[in-house]
């Protein structure tokens, strides 16, 4: 039996923050500042106590991701919450996985975009009456967003990218 592993605990906390940000974005189309901040702190702590000790390289990758996403945000191509979450995610996954993180996130975002485009065409418009029950109301709201070409919950793609490079690619 091994002792307490701080990297595993911090990775788990970061994964929970990614999932919380994705769920919040899906529900109300915003990313909580607290989720991005805790993810960033977990990433910094992992870089300090982990076996790689790659804080400076990871900081460089994080600054590069921030600079690129800032430009996207500045020109209205990305939301501020997504900018914060992607930047924090870069520190969380570290310099060695920053590029795969971005690549998987972009692919997941493309798939999400396709789903929303197809959904707007294939799924019928929501009914006028207000449904009973929480899940029925959530579904109706999402249908409304689909047909009005509302913003994508891109934190879902970011969370997928972060979780994929943190867990799935490790398992191979």
N, C-alpha and C positions, 0 to 999 in steps of 0.2 A: 504494500500500500504506500502510495506516495503522499507527500504533504500537500499543503495548499499551493496551488499554481496561480500566481497573480495574473499571468498572461491569459490563461484560460478564463479566469473570472472577468477580466477586462474585455475579452473578446465576446463573452456572453452578454455583458452589459451593452456593449456596442451593437451587437445583433438585435437586442431588444429595442434599442433606440432607433435603429433602421426600420424595424417593423412598426414601431409606434409612429414614426414620421410618415411612413407609407400609409398607414391606416388613417391618420389625421388628414393627410392630403387627399385621400380618396373620399373622405367624409365631407370636408369643408374647403378643400383646395388651398390650404395653407400648410406650411411646415413650421412646427413650433421651434422657436429659438432654443429652447431648453434641450430638445433632442439633438440638434446640431452641436450645441456647446458640449453636452455630455459625450457625444461621439468624438469630438475633437480632443477632449481631455483624455478619454480612453486611448485614443491613438497616440497622444504624446506619452502617456504613461507606459503603453506597450513598447514604444520606441526606447524608453529609458530603462525599463527592467527586463525587456525581452532579450533573447540570445543574440539578436543582430546588432543592437545598439546603433541603429541607423537614423538617429534623430535629425542630423544635418541633411542627409540625402532626402529623407522624407519631408523635411521642411521645405527643401528646394522644390520637390514635386508638388507639394501642397500650394506653394506660392505660384507655381506655373499653372496649376489648375484654377486657382483663384483668378489669376490675370486673364486667362482665356474665358472663363465663365463670366467674369465681370464685363468683358466686351459684349458677350451674348446678351447679358442683362441690360447693358447700356443701350443696345439697339433694339430692345423689346423682344428678343428671341427666346428669352428664358426668364422665369420668375426669380425673385430674390431668395425665396426659400430654397429653391433648387440649387442656386448658387452656393448658399451656405452649406447645404447638405452634401453637395459634391465636393466642396473644399474640405469639409470635415472628414468625409469618406476617404479622401486621398491620404490624409494623415492616418486614419484608422487602418487602412490596408497596407500602408508603408510604401516606400519608394520602389521596391522590387515588384509590387503588384499594382502600382498606380495605373500603368498603361493597360494591363488586362482588365482592371476595374472599369476604366473609361470605355474600353471596347465592348465589354459585356453590357454595360449600362446603355450605350448607344444602340446596340442590337435589341435589347429589351425595350428601349424607348421606341424604336421603329416598329416592333411587334405590337406594342401598346397603341401606337398611332394607327396602324392598320386595323386593329380591332375596333377602334373608335370610328374610323372612317367607314368600315363595313357596317358597324352597328347603326350608324346614322342612316344608312340606306336600307338595311335588311330588317331592322327592328321597328315594329309599329310605334307610332306616336303614343305618348302616355294619355290615358283617359282623363277627362276633365274632373271627375269626382275624386275626392281625397280618400285614398285607401286606408284601411284600419291595419294596425300593426306596424311595428318598427321596420322590419325588413321590407315590407311592401312599400312603405314610404321612401325608404332608401332607394329601392329599385325604380320607383317613379321619378325620383329626383335625378337619378343617373340617366334615365331615358330622356328626361327634359334636357339635361346637359348635352347628350348625344345629338339631339335634333337641333339644338341651338349652337352647335359647334363650340361648346364651352371649353375651358382649358383642360389639358390632360393632367391627371395626377402623376406627374413625372417622378415624384418621390418613390413611387412603386418600382420604376425602372432602376432608380439609384439604389434602392434597397436590394433589389435582385442582384445587381452588379456587385455590391459590397458583400452580400451573403455568399454569392457564388465563389468569388475569389478567396473569401475567408474560410469557407467550409468545403465546398464541393471540389475545388481544385486541390485542396490539401488531401482529400480522401483518396486521390488517385495514386 
